[in-house]
Amino acid sequence: MGWIIALVVGGVAGWLASLVMNRDASMGIFWNIVVGCVGSIVGNMIAGPLLGISGSVQEFSITGLIVAVIGAVVLLGVMNLIQRGRVR
């Protein structure tokens, strides 16, 4: 059941991050899930040591969702830098 929750929360986090970064038109549901799940890992790597926050997407919590969205936004920002040379 944890993997299903991780996919749903990852999809929501990826979708919210794509809205924040104005990439919603270029991403489908699959890439929203991928960006959200990878963003959760990135967010936990950032928030864990710096802030002492750990958010797991395998059991739903608001903290986990916020960390996943922040990580996904960072991931999309890095992707924009690589693809276009600037963050939009």
Secondary structure, DSSP 8 states (H G I E B T S, - for coil): -HHHHHHHHHHHHHHHHHHHTT-GGG--HHHHHHHHHHHHHHHHHHHHHHH-----SSS--HHHHHHHHHHHHHHHHHHHHHHHSS--
